[in-house]
Amino acid sequence: MEHHNNMYVISLGGSLVVPNAQGSDGVDTQFVSAFRDVIMQKIDEGYRFAIVVGGGRTARSYVTSAVAIDATMTDEDKDWIGIHATRLNAHLLRTVFRAVAHPRINDNPHDFAEFRDCKEPVVIASGWRPGFSTDFDAVVLGHNLGAQTVINLSNIDYIYDKDPHTYEDARKIERMSWATYRALIGTEWKPGMHAPFDPVASRFADEHAMNVAIVNGDDLAHLTAYLEHRPWQGTLISNESDGEA
């Protein structure tokens, strides 16, 4: 995959593919179909994508089951279960994008030469190894493929200065610096943590001057707007100073 400005890296939240909602069971086929439509439209316009997918409810369900059986389960073992859930989701995506996707799934963001130079407009990637989330995999793969920005597609509208579910006066932040964001979330990665963008990935993005756009995938119009450089709803984290605009 050559270093084109039209290449975008998407960290696709597994909870969009396999929802966490009570009563949901399995893949959200409506979302995956709509997501494919957006990506295929942009490919027709010359865009290229690397899509790194998370584990979603499959990962959480399997980890919960494993702990119920063996309460002494290590974080490393929990991570491996989650990684294999991401690989299952990645195989699903590679299959639905089979007409345009590179045939091999990237499962190591440091092993990128084959993917940087491939002719296919889509690369699908999964989790890598314990201690690192798919957010981290996305920023490392993005950096290695020459992308400046990672689009973090999840189920939140914005990053807030505190938990909006707990505090009524929580304030949305549309633009924020890495320094502010990293102070907000801390430094430690734990399997299954709910930070909008994980601490280890954030440190890498900060050190390599990469941007992360937090976009809500529940309405893919926001993703389309971002890709088309139109006003979009979400939070941009970068090395720029904090601000609303």
Secondary structure, DSSP 8 states (H G I E B T S, - for coil): ----TTEEEEEE-HHHHS--STT--S--HHHHHHHHHHHHHHHHTT-EEEEEE--HHHHHHHHHHHHHH-TT--HHHHHHHHHHHHHHHHHHHHHHTTTTB-SS-B--TT--HHHHS-SSSEEEE---STT--HHHHHHHHHHHTT-SEEEEEES-S-EESS-TTT-TT--EESEEEHHHHHHHH-S---TT---SS-HHHHHHHHHTT-EEEEEETTSTHHHHHHHTTS--SSEEEESS--B--
